[in-house]
Amino acid sequence: MSHHNTKPNPDNREDNVEKLQHMVQDTIQNIEASHETMKFASGQEKERIKEKNARREESIRDLRNEIKDEYQYQQKQ
């Protein structure tokens, strides 16, 4: 039986703000793309898309709050 000396990776938060901003942009693009899809969707499909977009908008709010937290953390370093 081998024993590995594993160490956890250090917490590197340097690029978290940038990564979170990319996630927000990707989510916004998904919302925009869904508006195009809705033009051709049936009633039920439109409802599902609207529900998904509501969840996406909530995610964007959460991500933006996390960006603020990360930015404040970086300013203290």
KOLTIPA-56437 format. One record per atom (N, C-alpha, C): residue number from 1; residue in three letters; x, y, z. Coordinates in nm, 4 decimals, padded with zeros to 6 digits. Example, Ala and Ser with C-alpha at 12.3 -4.5 7.8 and 13.67 -1.06 7.14 Angstrom:
% KOLTIPA-56437
+-----+---------+----------+----------+----------+
! num ! residuo !     east !    north !       up !
+-----+---------+----------+----------+----------+
!   1 !     Ala !  01.3190 ! -00.5690 !  00.7800 !
!   1 !     Ala !  01.2300 ! -00.4500 !  00.7800 !
!   1 !     Ala !  01.3200 ! -00.3300 !  00.7800 !
!   2 !     Ser !  01.2850 ! -00.2250 !  00.7080 !
!   2 !     Ser !  01.3670 ! -00.1060 !  00.7140 !
!   2 !     Ser !  01.2900 !  00.0030 !  00.7870 !
+-----+---------+----------+----------+----------+
//
This chain:
% KOLTIPA-56437
+-----+---------+----------+----------+----------+
! num ! residuo !     east !    north !       up !
+-----+---------+----------+----------+----------+
!   1 !     Met !  00.0840 ! -00.1170 !  00.0000 !
!   1 !     Met !  00.0000 !  00.0000 !  00.0000 !
!   1 !     Met !  00.0890 !  00.1240 !  00.0000 !
!   2 !     Ser !  00.0689 !  00.2107 ! -00.0949 !
!   2 !     Ser !  00.1535 !  00.3299 ! -00.1018 !
!   2 !     Ser !  00.0845 !  00.4469 ! -00.0332 !
!   3 !     His !  00.1655 !  00.5265 !  00.0301 !
!   3 !     His !  00.1134 !  00.6458 !  00.0959 !
!   3 !     His !  00.1622 !  00.7671 !  00.0200 !
!   4 !     His !  00.0697 !  00.8456 ! -00.0290 !
!   4 !     His !  00.1048 !  00.9666 ! -00.1020 !
!   4 !     His !  00.0990 !  01.0846 ! -00.0078 !
!   5 !     Asn !  00.1996 !  01.1660 ! -00.0176 !
!   5 !     Asn !  00.2010 !  01.2878 !  00.0614 !
!   5 !     Asn !  00.1328 !  01.3956 ! -00.0218 !
!   6 !     Thr !  00.0028 !  01.4092 ! -00.0044 !
!   6 !     Thr ! -00.0700 !  01.5073 ! -00.0848 !
!   6 !     Thr ! -00.0928 !  01.6334 ! -00.0045 !
!   7 !     Lys ! -00.0699 !  01.7435 ! -00.0716 !
!   7 !     Lys ! -00.0931 !  01.8733 ! -00.0098 !
!   7 !     Lys ! -00.2031 !  01.9427 ! -00.0888 !
!   8 !     Pro ! -00.2936 !  02.0081 ! -00.0201 !
!   8 !     Pro ! -00.3980 !  02.0808 ! -00.0937 !
!   8 !     Pro ! -00.3373 !  02.1965 ! -00.1719 !
!   9 !     Asn ! -00.4004 !  02.2269 ! -00.2817 !
!   9 !     Asn ! -00.3530 !  02.3404 ! -00.3601 !
!   9 !     Asn ! -00.3763 !  02.4684 ! -00.2818 !
!  10 !     Pro ! -00.2828 !  02.5622 ! -00.2913 !
!  10 !     Pro ! -00.3043 !  02.6891 ! -00.2207 !
!  10 !     Pro ! -00.4231 !  02.7636 ! -00.2816 !
!  11 !     Asp ! -00.4869 !  02.8442 ! -00.2011 !
!  11 !     Asp ! -00.6030 !  02.9213 ! -00.2460 !
!  11 !     Asp ! -00.5539 !  03.0385 ! -00.3300 !
!  12 !     Asn ! -00.5637 !  03.0252 ! -00.4612 !
!  12 !     Asn ! -00.5208 !  03.1317 ! -00.5514 !
!  12 !     Asn ! -00.6443 !  03.2027 ! -00.6042 !
!  13 !     Arg ! -00.6673 !  03.3223 ! -00.5550 !
!  13 !     Arg ! -00.7879 !  03.3963 ! -00.5910 !
!  13 !     Arg ! -00.7572 !  03.5125 ! -00.6848 !
!  14 !     Glu ! -00.6363 !  03.5158 ! -00.7396 !
!  14 !     Glu ! -00.5947 !  03.6300 ! -00.8208 !
!  14 !     Glu ! -00.6854 !  03.6567 ! -00.9396 !
!  15 !     Asp ! -00.7298 !  03.5511 ! -01.0070 !
!  15 !     Asp ! -00.8075 !  03.5724 ! -01.1297 !
!  15 !     Asp ! -00.9559 !  03.5409 ! -01.1115 !
!  16 !     Asn ! -01.0022 !  03.5310 ! -00.9880 !
!  16 !     Asn ! -01.1433 !  03.4985 ! -00.9645 !
!  16 !     Asn ! -01.2370 !  03.6025 ! -01.0226 !
!  17 !     Val ! -01.2049 !  03.7315 ! -01.0071 !
!  17 !     Val ! -01.2917 !  03.8366 ! -01.0596 !
!  17 !     Val ! -01.3049 !  03.8207 ! -01.2104 !
!  18 !     Glu ! -01.1933 !  03.7985 ! -01.2764 !
!  18 !     Glu ! -01.1957 !  03.7826 ! -01.4225 !
!  18 !     Glu ! -01.2789 !  03.6607 ! -01.4632 !
!  19 !     Lys ! -01.2602 !  03.5497 ! -01.3946 !
!  19 !     Lys ! -01.3365 !  03.4287 ! -01.4259 !
!  19 !     Lys ! -01.4865 !  03.4507 ! -01.4044 !
!  20 !     Leu ! -01.5208 !  03.5163 ! -01.2936 !
!  20 !     Leu ! -01.6616 !  03.5429 ! -01.2645 !
!  20 !     Leu ! -01.7221 !  03.6360 ! -01.3693 !
!  21 !     Gln ! -01.6445 !  03.7357 ! -01.4138 !
!  21 !     Gln ! -01.6947 !  03.8264 ! -01.5165 !
!  21 !     Gln ! -01.7208 !  03.7523 ! -01.6473 !
!  22 !     His ! -01.6345 !  03.6581 ! -01.6802 !
!  22 !     His ! -01.6565 !  03.5761 ! -01.8003 !
!  22 !     His ! -01.7840 !  03.4929 ! -01.7864 !
!  23 !     Met ! -01.8063 !  03.4410 ! -01.6669 !
!  23 !     Met ! -01.9264 !  03.3614 ! -01.6432 !
!  23 !     Met ! -02.0517 !  03.4470 ! -01.6610 !
!  24 !     Val ! -02.0472 !  03.5713 ! -01.6131 !
!  24 !     Val ! -02.1610 !  03.6627 ! -01.6301 !
!  24 !     Val ! -02.1843 !  03.6873 ! -01.7787 !
!  25 !     Gln ! -02.0769 !  03.7158 ! -01.8531 !
!  25 !     Gln ! -02.0910 !  03.7416 ! -01.9964 !
!  25 !     Gln ! -02.1480 !  03.6208 ! -02.0702 !
!  26 !     Asp ! -02.0991 !  03.5030 ! -02.0367 !
!  26 !     Asp ! -02.1504 !  03.3806 ! -02.1002 !
!  26 !     Asp ! -02.2991 !  03.3622 ! -02.0722 !
!  27 !     Thr ! -02.3389 !  03.3904 ! -01.9482 !
!  27 !     Thr ! -02.4790 !  03.3742 ! -01.9107 !
!  27 !     Thr ! -02.5662 !  03.4754 ! -01.9843 !
!  28 !     Ile ! -02.5181 !  03.5982 ! -01.9965 !
!  28 !     Ile ! -02.5919 !  03.7002 ! -02.0716 !
!  28 !     Ile ! -02.6067 !  03.6570 ! -02.2179 !
!  29 !     Gln ! -02.5002 !  03.6029 ! -02.2749 !
!  29 !     Gln ! -02.5075 !  03.5552 ! -02.4143 !
!  29 !     Gln ! -02.6090 !  03.4416 ! -02.4278 !
!  30 !     Asn ! -02.6161 !  03.3551 ! -02.3279 !
!  30 !     Asn ! -02.7138 !  03.2459 ! -02.3312 !
!  30 !     Asn ! -02.8563 !  03.3007 ! -02.3269 !
!  31 !     Ile ! -02.8778 !  03.4036 ! -02.2465 !
!  31 !     Ile ! -03.0101 !  03.4661 ! -02.2414 !
!  31 !     Ile ! -03.0454 !  03.5252 ! -02.3776 !
!  32 !     Glu ! -02.9505 !  03.5972 ! -02.4360 !
!  32 !     Glu ! -02.9747 !  03.6588 ! -02.5667 !
!  32 !     Glu ! -03.0039 !  03.5530 ! -02.6730 !
!  33 !     Ala ! -02.9296 !  03.4440 ! -02.6714 !
!  33 !     Ala ! -02.9514 !  03.3366 ! -02.7681 !
!  33 !     Ala ! -03.0887 !  03.2726 ! -02.7475 !
!  34 !     Ser ! -03.1308 !  03.2636 ! -02.6235 !
!  34 !     Ser ! -03.2607 !  03.2016 ! -02.5961 !
!  34 !     Ser ! -03.3758 !  03.2861 ! -02.6505 !
!  35 !     His ! -03.3554 !  03.4168 ! -02.6570 !
!  35 !     His ! -03.4598 !  03.5038 ! -02.7136 !
!  35 !     His ! -03.4807 !  03.4710 ! -02.8615 !
!  36 !     Glu ! -03.3732 !  03.4387 ! -02.9314 !
!  36 !     Glu ! -03.3843 !  03.3972 ! -03.0716 !
!  36 !     Glu ! -03.4572 !  03.2638 ! -03.0813 !
!  37 !     Thr ! -03.4227 !  03.1716 ! -02.9930 !
!  37 !     Thr ! -03.4861 !  03.0393 ! -02.9919 !
!  37 !     Thr ! -03.6353 !  03.0503 ! -02.9638 !
!  38 !     Met ! -03.6716 !  03.1440 ! -02.8756 !
!  38 !     Met ! -03.8129 !  03.1598 ! -02.8388 !
!  38 !     Met ! -03.8999 !  03.1991 ! -02.9572 !
!  39 !     Lys ! -03.8418 !  03.2648 ! -03.0545 !
!  39 !     Lys ! -03.9193 !  03.3058 ! -03.1723 !
!  39 !     Lys ! -03.9799 !  03.1855 ! -03.2444 !
!  40 !     Phe ! -03.9128 !  03.0714 ! -03.2329 !
!  40 !     Phe ! -03.9552 !  02.9514 ! -03.3051 !
!  40 !     Phe ! -04.0104 !  02.8441 ! -03.2123 !
!  41 !     Ala ! -04.0256 !  02.8755 ! -03.0837 !
!  41 !     Ala ! -04.0648 !  02.7759 ! -02.9844 !
!  41 !     Ala ! -04.2164 !  02.7707 ! -02.9682 !
!  42 !     Ser ! -04.2628 !  02.6535 ! -02.9260 !
!  42 !     Ser ! -04.4057 !  02.6371 ! -02.8951 !
!  42 !     Ser ! -04.4337 !  02.6992 ! -02.7579 !
!  43 !     Gly ! -04.5582 !  02.7009 ! -02.7189 !
!  43 !     Gly ! -04.5979 !  02.7600 ! -02.5910 !
!  43 !     Gly ! -04.5261 !  02.7008 ! -02.4719 !
!  44 !     Gln ! -04.5216 !  02.5654 ! -02.4655 !
!  44 !     Gln ! -04.4544 !  02.4991 ! -02.3530 !
!  44 !     Gln ! -04.3047 !  02.5272 ! -02.3543 !
!  45 !     Glu ! -04.2456 !  02.5222 ! -02.4727 !
!  45 !     Glu ! -04.1017 !  02.5494 ! -02.4830 !
!  45 !     Glu ! -04.0706 !  02.6917 ! -02.4397 !
!  46 !     Lys ! -04.1564 !  02.7856 ! -02.4779 !
!  46 !     Lys ! -04.1354 !  02.9257 ! -02.4382 !
!  46 !     Lys ! -04.1384 !  02.9389 ! -02.2862 !
!  47 !     Glu ! -04.2300 !  02.8682 ! -02.2221 !
!  47 !     Glu ! -04.2384 !  02.8732 ! -02.0755 !
!  47 !     Glu ! -04.1108 !  02.8199 ! -02.0119 !
!  48 !     Arg ! -04.0606 !  02.7080 ! -02.0636 !
!  48 !     Arg ! -03.9363 !  02.6506 ! -02.0105 !
!  48 !     Arg ! -03.8203 !  02.7474 ! -02.0281 !
!  49 !     Ile ! -03.8145 !  02.8117 ! -02.1426 !
!  49 !     Ile ! -03.7063 !  02.9075 ! -02.1693 !
!  49 !     Ile ! -03.7172 !  03.0259 ! -02.0733 !
!  50 !     Lys ! -03.8384 !  03.0756 ! -02.0524 !
!  50 !     Lys ! -03.8586 !  03.1873 ! -01.9597 !
!  50 !     Lys ! -03.8147 !  03.1494 ! -01.8182 !
!  51 !     Glu ! -03.8495 !  03.0284 ! -01.7757 !
!  51 !     Glu ! -03.8098 !  02.9820 ! -01.6429 !
!  51 !     Glu ! -03.6579 !  02.9708 ! -01.6321 !
!  52 !     Lys ! -03.5976 !  02.9185 ! -01.7369 !
!  52 !     Lys ! -03.4516 !  02.9039 ! -01.7371 !
!  52 !     Lys ! -03.3846 !  03.0410 ! -01.7340 !
!  53 !     Asn ! -03.4400 !  03.1354 ! -01.8092 !
!  53 !     Asn ! -03.3831 !  03.2699 ! -01.8092 !
!  53 !     Asn ! -03.3970 !  03.3372 ! -01.6731 !
!  54 !     Ala ! -03.5062 !  03.3088 ! -01.6029 !
!  54 !     Ala ! -03.5223 !  03.3631 ! -01.4678 !
!  54 !     Ala ! -03.4110 !  03.3096 ! -01.3771 !
!  55 !     Arg ! -03.3795 !  03.1808 ! -01.3916 !
!  55 !     Arg ! -03.2701 !  03.1220 ! -01.3122 !
!  55 !     Arg ! -03.1358 !  03.1827 ! -01.3540 !
!  56 !     Arg ! -03.1192 !  03.2064 ! -01.4831 !
!  56 !     Arg ! -02.9960 !  03.2688 ! -01.5313 !
!  56 !     Arg ! -02.9794 !  03.4092 ! -01.4736 !
!  57 !     Glu ! -03.0879 !  03.4854 ! -01.4705 !
!  57 !     Glu ! -03.0810 !  03.6213 ! -01.4162 !
!  57 !     Glu ! -03.0468 !  03.6187 ! -01.2677 !
!  58 !     Glu ! -03.1006 !  03.5204 ! -01.1964 !
!  58 !     Glu ! -03.0662 !  03.5046 ! -01.0555 !
!  58 !     Glu ! -02.9172 !  03.4704 ! -01.0405 !
!  59 !     Ser ! -02.8676 !  03.3850 ! -01.1277 !
!  59 !     Ser ! -02.7257 !  03.3494 ! -01.1249 !
!  59 !     Ser ! -02.6386 !  03.4717 ! -01.1509 !
!  60 !     Ile ! -02.6816 !  03.5557 ! -01.2441 !
!  60 !     Ile ! -02.6051 !  03.6768 ! -01.2742 !
!  60 !     Ile ! -02.5983 !  03.7660 ! -01.1498 !
!  61 !     Arg ! -02.7102 !  03.7834 ! -01.0813 !
!  61 !     Arg ! -02.7097 !  03.8640 ! -00.9579 !
!  61 !     Arg ! -02.6130 !  03.8046 ! -00.8554 !
!  62 !     Asp ! -02.6184 !  03.6728 ! -00.8387 !
!  62 !     Asp ! -02.5298 !  03.6064 ! -00.7424 !
!  62 !     Asp ! -02.3835 !  03.6217 ! -00.7830 !
!  63 !     Leu ! -02.3551 !  03.6050 ! -00.9114 !
!  63 !     Leu ! -02.2177 !  03.6187 ! -00.9597 !
!  63 !     Leu ! -02.1667 !  03.7606 ! -00.9392 !
!  64 !     Arg ! -02.2513 !  03.8583 ! -00.9647 !
!  64 !     Arg ! -02.2098 !  03.9977 ! -00.9462 !
!  64 !     Arg ! -02.1816 !  04.0268 ! -00.7994 !
!  65 !     Asn ! -02.2590 !  03.9692 ! -00.7087 !
!  65 !     Asn ! -02.2301 !  03.9841 ! -00.5658 !
!  65 !     Asn ! -02.0968 !  03.9188 ! -00.5301 !
!  66 !     Glu ! -02.0716 !  03.8047 ! -00.5892 !
!  66 !     Glu ! -01.9454 !  03.7351 ! -00.5647 !
!  66 !     Glu ! -01.8279 !  03.8150 ! -00.6214 !
!  67 !     Ile ! -01.8480 !  03.8801 ! -00.7357 !
!  67 !     Ile ! -01.7438 !  03.9658 ! -00.7933 !
!  67 !     Ile ! -01.7105 !  04.0785 ! -00.6959 !
!  68 !     Lys ! -01.8112 !  04.1400 ! -00.6388 !
!  68 !     Lys ! -01.7885 !  04.2476 ! -00.5412 !
!  68 !     Lys ! -01.7088 !  04.1966 ! -00.4226 !
!  69 !     Asp ! -01.7471 !  04.0787 ! -00.3719 !
!  69 !     Asp ! -01.6753 !  04.0203 ! -00.2583 !
!  69 !     Asp ! -01.5298 !  03.9921 ! -00.2935 !
!  70 !     Glu ! -01.5074 !  03.9333 ! -00.4099 !
!  70 !     Glu ! -01.3708 !  03.9014 ! -00.4521 !
!  70 !     Glu ! -01.2888 !  04.0293 ! -00.4711 !
!  71 !     Tyr ! -01.3499 !  04.1296 ! -00.5299 !
!  71 !     Tyr ! -01.2799 !  04.2569 ! -00.5528 !
!  71 !     Tyr ! -01.2379 !  04.3176 ! -00.4195 !
!  72 !     Gln ! -01.3312 !  04.3173 ! -00.3217 !
!  72 !     Gln ! -01.2996 !  04.3720 ! -00.1900 !
!  72 !     Gln ! -01.1884 !  04.2917 ! -00.1233 !
!  73 !     Tyr ! -01.1908 !  04.1597 ! -00.1394 !
!  73 !     Tyr ! -01.0867 !  04.0743 ! -00.0832 !
!  73 !     Tyr ! -00.9509 !  04.1113 ! -00.1438 !
!  74 !     Gln ! -00.9483 !  04.1297 ! -00.2748 !
!  74 !     Gln ! -00.8223 !  04.1624 ! -00.3423 !
!  74 !     Gln ! -00.7687 !  04.2983 ! -00.3010 !
!  75 !     Gln ! -00.8559 !  04.3928 ! -00.2716 !
!  75 !     Gln ! -00.8126 !  04.5267 ! -00.2314 !
!  75 !     Gln ! -00.7455 !  04.5227 ! -00.0946 !
!  76 !     Lys ! -00.7798 !  04.4235 ! -00.0139 !
!  76 !     Lys ! -00.7211 !  04.4113 !  00.1207 !
!  76 !     Lys ! -00.5855 !  04.3438 !  00.1172 !
!  77 !     Gln ! -00.5527 !  04.2794 !  00.0088 !
!  77 !     Gln ! -00.4258 !  04.2055 !  00.0004 !
!  77 !     Gln ! -00.3098 !  04.2956 ! -00.0350 !
+-----+---------+----------+----------+----------+
//
